[in-house]
């Protein structure tokens, strides 16, 4: 589609209907400004896939117009897709120092990103990116140097919130500066485009300082080894855990590559200077069980993360025994509940005490996203003419839209992924739609999430499959007994199932005899066999299975 150069448009390409896979675009004067490019977690709907990405086809098609991409912070749902997708749209990258350290490591893992340029931005310093004047503004969140972005154009100013909350006592950085945002409101703000994650939750999200106190209280109740699992990027939580461990005379060790990467970046930026050295992973067993806390990756139940490996018993440096404790200091990302419960059940089955935020009166997790009262406070400060809720599932986005209307915001636009929203001039509204979607990351490739292979896997896990192999001569005579095998349907060691397979082979031979009267191609013969075989199987098993027929004429 052709965008009007005289309009300021906002286009969410990802993150406006699902949690994660954030990718946002602003368009003005024939140029594009992208903000964030993250991953999402796949569920059972995508068998064989762990990670989803936003589809960047629009940026790829318009890469000559793409002035740059801003990364607001170093969480995977905002930064995780950059190294995988940057080769498709190649543009300058803009972020703060901490985020740049994380991003450089990711880019280095993909040889196709060798030409990527990162410009490190200081917050409060205006940066020109094409026709957009952008200013990074400090926000409290669960990773260092999270930023909102003020975008200034000739048609008005937009505040893109990134992820944030109003933590009154953050363990890293300073609280959000109310005066900065009040001034934005006084100078006039066209639109607020903001985080909807907790828009349906009343009150305030809480403070990380309270988590340190809560963890200290829980640690005091534990008599043996403690493992805390959390988001690897939550550097503030690492500090809280270390404070709680120190209060209980325990040392701290860390396992998990992504945790070590985050800690390394935080140390480089001076955020962990006050913490003692961590116990090396290989020395965990040298420390008495009641004198150590281990921080591990895997709070979302990821099969290859450390806490899942510990639960399976295949983590070589850390074994848990009865009455050890595992604390889940995180809340589930929507869609991950099943995997988390599976890991927790494994731990509990081994006699390990499992504690999640719902299991204790103490505060062991606070969200890095704003609750309703925090969003309302931001509205009161910046006084936008327009609110566009993003970052969340549809119900979350609708919750923020309802809050904005209740707060007397003049215009509220509820987007879908791909919505082209005119912010100015004139009335804010959806004026068009860009085809978008998700990409699926497989071990050796990236494909469309609707790829036929994924859809076939989904069907196969529900209905199983049957494969028939047949050899006939030039006249259609059967040269050998047909062979039939199945996956997910029959037990070939079972006498009844074996008898059913033999009956199917008899049916196949009868079908082939009847086909000799017709001059059919191999393709036509195979299709007739497939249809009839599927019908015969359904009559017995009442399952519409996938049937594959391999017919050879010799």
Secondary structure, 3 states (H helix, E strand, C coil): CCCCCCCEEEEEEECCCCCCCCEEEEEECCEEEEEEECEEECCCCCCCCCEEEECCHHHHHCCCCEEEEECCCCCHHHHCCHHHHHHHHCCCEEECHHHHHHHHHHHHCCHHHCCCCEEECCCCCCEEECCEEEEEEECECCCCCCEEEEEEECCEEEEECCCCECCCCCCCCCCCCHHHHHHHHHHCEEEEEEECCCCCCCCCCCCHHHHHHHHHHHHHHCCCCEEEECCCCCHHHHHHHHHHHHHCCCEEEEECHHHHHHHHHHHHCCCCCCCCCCECHHHHHHCCHHHEEEEECCCCCCCCCHHHHHHHCCCCCCCCCCCCEEEECCCCCCCCHHHHHHHHHHHHHCCCEEEEHHHCCCCCCCCCCCCHHHHHHHHHHHCEEEEEEECCCHHHHHHHHHHHHHCCCCEECCCCCCEEEEEECCCCEEEEECCCCEEEEECCEEEECCCHHHHHHHHHHHHCEEEEEEEECCCCCECCCCEEEEECCCCCCCHHHHHHHHHHHHHHHHHHHHHCCCCCCHHHHHHHHHHHHHHHHHHHHCCCCEEEEEEEEC
